[in-house]
Amino acid sequence: MKIKQKVAVFLSSETTKNSATLLSAGVMVQVIALLIYPIIARVYSPEDFGLVSLFLSITGILSLFATAEFQYSIVLPKSESKAIACFCFGGFITLVVVALLVCTIPFSEQIANIFNAPNLSEWYWAVPVFVFLSGIWTLLNYWYTRHKQFRSVGRYQMTQSVTNAVSKCAFGYAGMLSGGLILSAIISPFIALCVSIARTFKGDLHSLLSVRKEDCKLVAKEYKNFPKYSLPRALVNSVSRGLPILLLTPYFGLSEIGYFGMALTLGFSPITMISNSLYQVFYQKTAEQVQRRESVRSFLCKFIKTTLSFIVPGFALLYIILPDFTELLLGEGWHVSGEYIRIMLVWIGLTAIASPLSYIPDVFQKQKIGLAFEVILVSVRVIGLAIGIWAQNFTMAIMCYSIGSAIVIFTQLLWFWSMVTEYEKGIQE
């Protein structure tokens, strides 16, 4: 009976319900993506996928400047007026960054030549548009997280996924192969953002119009550690994740990058979607528990054990079937992507554990050490890629990059646990 009662309590808990809301949306998103990739992989060429991978790597880095990591501060204040000020100050940063990016459009050809990708210049105008949409959604995402409106987050994810799938197919069959994937990357978040705002503006979002200038100045000073330490840390992390695309494209071309980009998509998209969903729920829950000086160890320990119980047997099976499976799924020639995923499996598995817990340095205000970890990670990754470039071997570059990433992430996990242990000792005294 005790076991049944514990299970009943677990299933009825707010954390479980919130996690289930986001995870169910995440699962549906991945199902849609899995169904669509066998279609678009037979329409678009590896070069087309290489171009969109390069575009997303560049905008992924630039999008971090759009909020200066100020979105994390929205969850923390007890005062609602302060939370509103955090949102609006983040929105101001987004507008400034987008305006600066618009000024770089005249130099699109020179920027494209740096990456040896002439087609990028034709679609460079989309960079500030993507960054704007990304910045606004990031702020809204954490506003919803603060108010536990996880259905709104799930609705955005579903709308974006469906729109993205439909638009990719539509542009592909219409013959817009070179930029169809990039246009889809802009249209889908725009429509999802419009749907999200339309459904929530009259309610909770309406309060965002009541911001005071004095409150914005106050929160800018109070939460200065986010742009001071979290932004550099996130930038280093984003650069290090985008390094294979950014550094290898000039040496190996868009076709090879297309195969690798597909491997990253198939390997990390399910992990990233689930991790982001768990991250939001865990961040809100842990921040709340720390505010009340409650224990967090058992909750985090349970997550790690559960994740490992799925990853170890699942990834062992994937290692055996991946190359054949990817070719069966995507078509002739795409087995190369499966071979790349197989090389990255340990790195992917450790990321599945570490990503949902990466908020821990922010909760315990250890952003400075977190930045140091990211600097070490990017340094190790640069060395790994440099070895592959020197040897003129793309596979070796990916292997060295993955091994280095796995070692640093495992060390980072040990650091997360040491922070939790130190906190537990503090609340017991």
N, C-alpha and C positions, 0 to 999 in steps of 0.2 A: 504493500500500500504506500509505503514511504516513497518508493521509486516512482510510482504512478503520480503521486502528489507533486513530486519534484518536476516530473515531466510536464504536468499540467500547469504548474507555476511558470516553468520556462516558456512554454508555448503561449501563455497568456501575458507574458511580460511585455512592457512597452518596447524594450530594446529589440526583442524578437519580432514583434509586429512591424516596427520601423524597418528593420533589416529585411524582413520578408517583402515589404512593399517595394523597396529599391531593388532587391535581388530578383524579384519576379519580373520587374521591368527590364533589368539587365539581362536576364535569361532570354526574354522575348527579343530584345535587341540583337543578341548574338545569334539566335535562331534565324532572324531575318537576314543578318549578314551572311550566315552560312549558306542560306538558300540562294542568295544573290550572287555570291562570288563565283560559283560554277558557271553562271551566265556571263557575267562581265569579263571573266578571265578569258573567255572565248571570243570576246568582242574587242576588248582593248589589248594592246601589245604590252610587253614588259617595259618598253620605253615610255609608254603612257603612264604606267604605274610608277616608273622611276621619276617622272616629272612631278606627279602629285606628291610623292614621298618627299622630294626636295622642297616643294612648296610648303608642305605641312611641317617639315623640320624647321624651316625658316620662321614661319608664322608661330610655331609652338614656342620658340624662344622669345619672339617679339611680344607675344600675348602676355607674357609674365610682367612686362613693363606696364601693361594696360591697367593693372590694379596695384602694382608694387607690393603684391602679397597682402594688401590691406583687407582682403575679403575674410581672412582668418580672424580678424579683430571683431567682426560682426557678431560672432557667437559668444564672445567673452563677457561683455559688460552686463551687469545686472540691470542697469538703467536702460529703458527702451529708447530714450532720447539720445543716449550715447550710441546705441546700435544704429539708429537712423543716421547719425552724424558720420559713423564709420562707413556706411553704405554710400552716402553722398560724397564724402571725401574721396572714396575709391572711384566713384563715377567721374569726378573732376579730373583725376589722374588719367582715366581712360581717354577723355576728350583731348587732353593735352598731347598724349602719346600718339593718338590717331592723327592729329593735326600735323605733328612732326613727320609722320610716315608719309602723309600726302605730299609733303615737300620733297620726298626722295623719288617720286614717280618719274620725273624727267631723267633720272640717272638709271633707269631700268635696264638699258642695254649693257652698261658697264657692270652692273651687279650680276646680270646673267652670264657675262663673260668670265667672271671670277669662278663660277662653278662649271664652266664649259658646257652650258645648257642654254643655247640661243632661244629656244622656245619659251623660256621663263620670262623673257622681256615682254612678250605679248600678253601675259597674264599677271604681270606684276601689280597692276592697278588693283587687283583683288586682295593684295596683302593688307592694306589699311582697313578694308571692309571686313575681312575675316577677323582681324585683331579687335575691331570695335565690337563685333557680335560676341566674340569670345570673352571680352572684358565685361560686358553687360551681363552675360549669362553667369559668369563666375561670381559676380556680386549677388545676383538674384539667388543663385544656388545656395549660398551661405545664409542669405536672409531666410529662405525656406527652411534651411537646416536649423537655424536658431528657433524658429517657431514650430518645428517638428512637422512641417508640411511636406512630408516625403512623397505624398501622392503627386504633388506638383512637380517634383523633381523627376519622378517616374514618368509622368505625362510628357514632360519635355523630351526625355530620352526616347520614348516611343515615337513621338511625332518626328523627331529628327531622324531616327533610324528608318522609318517608313518613307519619309520624303527623300532621304539620301538614296535609298534603294531604287525608288521609282525614277528619280532624276538621272541616276547613273545609267539605267537601262534606256531611258528615253533619249538621252544625249548620245549614247553609244549607237543605237540603232538609227539615229538621225544622221550619223556620220560625223558628229563633233567629237572625234576621238582624242585630239591633242589636249583640249581644254575641258572636255566634258566632266572629268573627274574633279577638276578644280571648281568648276561652276557648281557641281553638286555639293562640294564642301562648303560653299557659301549659301546656297539656297536653302539647304536643309536646316541649319541653325537659325536662319532668319525666320522661316515659317514657324519653327518650334518656339522661338522667342515670342513671336506675335501671339501665338496660341496661349502661351503661358501667361503673358501680361494681360491679355483680354479676359482670361478666366479669373484672375486674382486681383486686378487693379482696384475694382470697386470695394474690395474687402481690405485685406491687410496691406497691400502695396500703396493704398491711398495715403497712409500715414507718412510715407517717405517724402511727401511734399511739405511736411511741417518742420523741416530741418532749420536749425539756427546756425549762423556763421560762427558764433562763439563756441558752440559745441564742436564744430568741425576743427577749429584751432586746438581745442582741448584734447580731442582724441588723437589728432596728429602728433601731439607731444607725448601723450600717454602710451600710445602703441607704436612708437618710433622704431622699436626693435624689429618689427615686421619688414619695413623697407630697408632697415639698416643691416639686418642679418639674414632674415628669411628670404628676402629678394635675391641677394647674392647667392645664397645657398640653392634656391630654386633655379636661378640662372645657370649656375654651374652644373646642376643636375640635368637641366633641360639640354644644355650644350653637350654634356657627356652622352646623353641618350641619342642626340641627333648627330653625334660625331661620325658614325659610320656613313651616314648619308652625305654629310657636309664634306668630309675629308676624302672619301673614296670615290665620289662621283667624278671629280676631275681626272682621276687616274684610271678608272675601270669602266666609265660610261654609264648611261641611264639604263641600258638593258640589264646589266648585272645588278644595278641598284633596284630595278623593278622586281627581280626575283627575291632579293633580300627584303625589300619593302613589303612584299606579300608575306614573307616568313614572319616579319615583325607583326604584321596585322593579324595573321592567323594565330601566332604564338602568344601575343600579348593582349590583343583586344578583349578576349574573354576574361583574362586575369585583371586587366585594367578596369573594365566595367564593374566587375564584382568587387574589386579592391576599393574603387572610388565610392561605391555604395556603402560598403562596410566602414570605410574611413569616415564618411559623414556622420553615420550613426554613432560609431565608437568615439569620435571626437566630441560630439555633443554630450554623450553619456559620461565620458571620462572627465571632461571639463566640469560638469555638474557635480560629479563625485568628489573631485579634488576641492571644489569650492566648499563642499560640506565636510571635508577631511574624512572621507570614507575610503575603504580598501578597494583597490582596483586589480590586485594581483590575480585572484582566482578567475575573474572574468577574462583577463588577457591570456592566462595559462590555458584555459579551456579552448579559446580560439586557436592557439598555436597547435595544441594536440589534435583538434578536429581537422584543421587544415592539413597537417602532416598525414593523417589517416587517409585522406583522399588523394594527396599528391603522390605519395610514394608508389602505390600500386598502379595508379592511373598513368603516371609518366613512364613507368617501366614498360607498360603495354605500348604507349605511344612511340617509344624509342624503336620498337620493332617494326611498326607498321607505317611510320610517317612518310617516307619517300613514296611508297606505292599508293598510300592513301591520298596524298596531295595531287598526284598525277591523275588518279581516278576522279578526284573531286573537281579539279580545275582544268584538266586537259593535258594534251601531250606537251612535254617539256617542263612542266611545272614541278616535277619531282625534285628539281634543284632547290626549290623553296622548302620542301620537306626535309632535305638534308641539312639545310641551314637551321631549321627549327630543332632538329635533333642535336645539333652542336650546342644550342642555347638552353637545353632543357633544365639543367641545374640552376642556371641564372634565372630562368622563368619561375622555377619553383620557389627559390628564395625570395624573389620579388613578390610572389603571391602572399608570403607571410609578412614581409617587411612593409609593403605599401600601405595596408590598412592601419599600421601602427606608426606611420611616419609623422603623425601629429604629436607624438610624445615629447619631442624637444620643445615644441611650442607651448604645450600645457605647462611644462616645468621650467619655461624660460631659459632653455639651453641652446638657443639658436646659434650662438657663436661656435660652440663645439660642433653643432650640426653642419655649419658652413665648412669647418675644417674637414669633416668626413667627405663632403661633396668635392672639395678641392683634391683630396687624395684620390677619390674615385675617378675624377676626370683625368688626373695625371696618369693613373694606371691604364685607363682606356686609351689615352693618346699613345702611350708606349706600345700597347698591344697593336693598335692600328698601324703605327709606324713600322713595326716589325713586318707586318703583312705587305705594306707598300714597298718597303725595302726589298723584300723577297719577291715582289710582283706576284703575290699569291693572295687572291681575294679570300679564299677559305681559311687560310692561316690568319688573316687579319681578323675575321669574325671569331675564330677559335680563341685567339689571344685576348680579344676584347671581352668575350663571354667569361673566360676563366678569371680574368682580373676583376670583372664586375661581381662575380659570385663570391670571391674571397672578401672583397670590401663590404658587400651587403651582409654577409654572415657576421663579420666583425661589428657592423652597425647594429645588428639585432642583439648582440651581446651587450652593447652599450645601452640600448633601450631597456633591456631587462635590469641592468645595474641602476638605472634611474628609478625604475619602479620599486626595486628593492630598497633603495635609499629612502624613498617616500614612505614606504610601508613602515620602516623603522621609525621614521619621524612621527607618524600618527599613533604609534604604540607607546611612545614615551610619555 
